[in-house]
Amino acid sequence: GCMSCAKGKFLQAHPFSYPLWAQPKDPIFNKEIKIVVADTCPHKGNEGWCPGKTGQGNKFGIKNHFDFTNPPAKYDNYYFVWSKIECPWRIKRRYKQLSRC
């Protein structure tokens, strides 16, 4: 939820039937990235991606969906494997000042 941080990597898979257009050696699949959860996934108007309630899956069966503000090159809704991490103090401070979560 809001005020959470994580790190993770994209997998060489997505929920669609068309083939991947990024290649296995492309940086998108080989670089760990850190993320900040800035808000919750708004179900209304985004029903396909955002579950209706906590613990439910979206239309692809996924319980978490991230919208990346600045996605890496060759991004195409690839699955993202992540683990929660402690947010840096400067992120916590900024979040407290700016967030409405």
TAGIMO-V926103 format. One record per residue. N is the residue number from 1. PHI is phi in degrees with one decimal (999 if undefined). PSI is psi as a letter, one per 20 degrees, with the letter a starting at -180 (none if undefined). D_FIRST is the distance of its C-alpha to the first C-alpha in whole Angstrom. Layout:
[[N | PHI | PSI | D_FIRST] [N | PHI | PSI | D_FIRST]]
This chain:
[[1 | 999 | a | 0] [2 | -56.7 | q | 4] [3 | 62.3 | l | 6] [4 | -120.8 | q | 6] [5 | -127.2 | q | 9] [6 | -152.4 | r | 11] [7 | -132.1 | q | 14] [8 | -175.0 | a | 16] [9 | -138.4 | q | 19] [10 | -81.2 | q | 20] [11 | -95.4 | q | 22] [12 | -84.3 | l | 25] [13 | -161.1 | q | 24] [14 | -145.7 | r | 23] [15 | -82.1 | j | 23] [16 | -102.9 | r | 26] [17 | -84.5 | i | 30] [18 | -78.5 | q | 31] [19 | -69.9 | q | 31] [20 | -66.3 | p | 29] [21 | -101.5 | i | 31] [22 | -86.4 | q | 30] [23 | -91.7 | q | 32] [24 | -52.6 | h | 31] [25 | -89.3 | i | 32] [26 | -64.9 | q | 30] [27 | -54.4 | h | 27] [28 | -57.3 | h | 24] [29 | -95.5 | i | 25] [30 | -121.8 | j | 26] [31 | -119.9 | p | 24] [32 | -78.5 | p | 21] [33 | -123.5 | q | 18] [34 | -109.1 | q | 15] [35 | -130.4 | q | 12] [36 | -120.9 | p | 10] [37 | -83.8 | o | 7] [38 | -93.9 | h | 8] [39 | -160.3 | a | 7] [40 | -94.7 | q | 6] [41 | -75.3 | o | 9] [42 | -76.3 | o | 12] [43 | -63.0 | g | 14] [44 | -64.8 | p | 17] [45 | 86.8 | i | 19] [46 | -141.2 | k | 17] [47 | -58.9 | h | 18] [48 | -65.6 | h | 19] [49 | -99.4 | h | 16] [50 | -102.5 | p | 13] [51 | -60.5 | q | 13] [52 | -69.8 | h | 14] [53 | -141.8 | q | 12] [54 | -54.8 | p | 10] [55 | 92.6 | i | 12] [56 | -86.2 | r | 14] [57 | -99.2 | r | 15] [58 | -82.4 | a | 16] [59 | -66.1 | i | 20] [60 | -98.1 | j | 20] [61 | 85.4 | j | 18] [62 | -93.5 | p | 15] [63 | -87.2 | i | 12] [64 | -127.1 | p | 10] [65 | -132.7 | p | 11] [66 | -113.4 | p | 11] [67 | -97.3 | o | 13] [68 | -90.5 | p | 15] [69 | -65.3 | h | 17] [70 | -131.7 | m | 19] [71 | -66.4 | q | 20] [72 | -68.2 | r | 22] [73 | -56.2 | q | 26] [74 | 70.8 | k | 26] [75 | -67.9 | p | 23] [76 | -152.7 | l | 23] [77 | 54.6 | k | 20] [78 | -68.1 | q | 21] [79 | -62.1 | q | 19] [80 | -125.3 | o | 16] [81 | -94.8 | p | 16] [82 | -141.7 | r | 14] [83 | -139.2 | q | 13] [84 | -70.6 | q | 11] [85 | -131.9 | r | 13] [86 | -70.2 | p | 13] [87 | -73.8 | q | 13] [88 | -60.5 | q | 16] [89 | -58.6 | h | 17] [90 | -68.2 | h | 18] [91 | -69.9 | g | 15] [92 | -59.6 | g | 14] [93 | -63.4 | g | 17] [94 | -64.5 | g | 16] [95 | -60.5 | g | 13] [96 | -61.7 | h | 14] [97 | -76.4 | h | 17] [98 | -111.0 | h | 16] [99 | -80.7 | q | 12] [100 | -120.2 | k | 12] [101 | -70.7 | none | 9]]
